[in-house]
Structure formats: C-alpha cells, structure tokens
Amino acid sequence: MRDLLADYDRLASGGKPVGRAVVTSVWGSAPRPEGSSMLATADGVIAGSVSGGCVEGATATEIAGAIDRGVPKLVTFGVSHERAWEVGLACGGTIKVFVEPTVRPEILAAARGPGGEVVATAVEGEALGQSARILEDGRVEGPLAAAIPPAALREAALGALRHEASVTTSFETSAGPSGVFLEVFARRPRLVVFGGVQIAVALVPLAQALGYRTIVADGRPAFLTRERFPTADELILAWPEEAFERIGLDGSCYVVVLTHDPKFDEPALQVALRSPAAYVGAIGSRKTQAERRDRLKAEGQSEEQVARLHGPIGLDLGGRQPAETALAILAEMTAVRYGGSAGRS
C-alpha cells in the first residue's frame, strides 16, 4: 500500500470514494504476492495491481460493487478458461482478494508511518472487516482483539513482521474459524555505507530504487560531498564508532564497509558485528577476508559474530566495474533480506 499513497491522495482529492483490493492468499504461479494492492473509484479509475493485468478489470468492478454496498467481500480468482475473454489468471495460479469500499484509516496510518507494525483484518468469518494493529513492541489495539485471543494474534503477527511477509492465517473463535489477513508494514530498511568510495556512489541510487533509506559515513571530508552523493538521505562525517552510534544500528540496517583501509574497516566491523544489523559486508579479497577474520577473533569477536560477515562482499556475478560491484552487493542484501539461498554465508 505504501507505493500507492500518492495515487490514493490523487484519487481522493477528486471527492469520490476510493475503494481498495488487497491480495490475501496466493496458490500456484500467481503473478503478485500477498499484500499487493489496487485502488479504484466507482467509475473505474484505477491504480496499482493485484495480478499484473489478468483480473484488474474484474477487480475494479468488485471494488465498485463494494463501494455501492458499503461492505467488504472476499473474492477468488483462479485459472482462466481457454477462451481469452473469460476472467481468470492465465498463469495458472489462484488468488484471494479482499475488496473494501474504502481505504481504512488504520491502513493509511500504517502505510504513512515508519513501519514496524501489522494490521490484522478478518477476511472470513463472523468478524468480517474488523481489524487490529499489532505493534513491534507487542501491543495489540483494535476491535478484532475482542474476537481473536490477543496472545495468539500477537504471536502470529510478530512472526509475519519478522519475515516481512503478509499472510492469511486461521484462528478459532467462539463463532467458529476466522480467516485473518496479517498485512505487514515493515520498517523501511536502511543502507549504512562506511566509505564514500566509487562503489558507494553507484550503490546509493540502486538501493534507493529498492526502497532503502541511504546513509553514507566516512572520516575523510573529500570522500563525503553532495557532489558525490547528491541523492543520499544522510551524510555523516565521523569515524566508525561515532557514526554508528549516531545512526543507531538496528535490525533494519544493512551495513556495507567499503574503505579497504584497516584503520576504518575493522573498527566499523567491530561495532557492526555486535549490533542487530540484518546484514554486514566488507570489501576485500579472500586473503584479506581471512586475515581480517583472524584479527576480529583476536580482538574479541566470537565465532558466531565473525560468521555473520559477508566477505568478499556481494554475489559473484563476474563484474568488476563499480556499478557491477554495487549490483552484486545489493543482490546479496536482497537475498539476505528475503531468505533467498544466495544470501546464505
């Protein structure tokens, strides 16, 4: 939903009701994952996508119907018939789509906020349409908590938040089973680069295209200028310990150490490997990495902490130019973020 906020504001500014459809379940080779959203007005103006084009027209009609009725509905789209004009998914998958007459305030608040929460919505059962917010600190707020045991709701939602994956799950209630869609609004990931070298210059815009907030730090003023990093969200002129303290490394951080200078790299890694950062990588050859790991252990890093280090950094794509190396780094970060096999050390 975050990627549709500007579209929502544009459609809502016309004064017409704006409804939403969101993919809640996927089977087979459906083209869009859970959480994919589409907006539409009653007269058929649309934004976003639930299927990559297969059923958008039918979904717009369903949204218009929900706006007219004033109540939500769960719709299933499956494999298309042989005739091309039949509504369905030509790719052979099946999706369930929850269609609503409005974009609820809690969805808008979560999409506009910093993240770190889940909006749980009953999409099947007696509590249809009721919702609750589950925050990363464990708080559960909203009317759905009266129908679903809050402890069970909390456990399922925080699991989905850890995996950054929206999902539908079933809960037993006094009125029978209830299908609940857990819509994840993860914290925006932060790319933290120490070392304003040429690879970093190429890496920042690539990461921004994938939604990362970008922070570049360096202790050398000549490397850290707006001319070199015109679009970076933040530049920090400091040595590693001070820079990382100011940033506050947490589980949303992906740390990339690029100076290739031990007096910067190793203090940076000492801090980063002890932090909750989701990813820590450092540039350098295999020989450099082996010697670096030995020094880190000698300086007190545990085997588990040193094992977190991705180095040589990035996937082996065969490229050598700065932009190619930046692409390899971002590919590895993506694999780590989503649990892809390429991201396993």
Secondary structure, 3 states (H helix, E strand, C coil): CHHHHHHHHHHHCCCCCEEEEEEEEEECCCCCCCCCEEEEECCCCEEECCCCCCCHHHHHHHHHHHHHHCCCEEEEECECCCCCCCCCECCCCEEEEEEECCCCHHHHHHHHCCCCEEEEEEEECCCCCCEEEEECCCCEECHHHHCCCHHHHHHHHHHHHHHCCCEEEEEEECCEEEEEEEEEECCCCEEEEECCCHHHHHHHHHHHHCCCEEEEEECCHHHCCCCCCCCCCEEEECCHHHHHHHHCCCCCEEEEECCCCHHHHHHHHHHHHHCCCCEEEECCCHHHHHHHHHHHHHCCCCHHHHHCEECCCCCCCCCCCHHHHHHHHHHHHHHHHHCCHHHCC
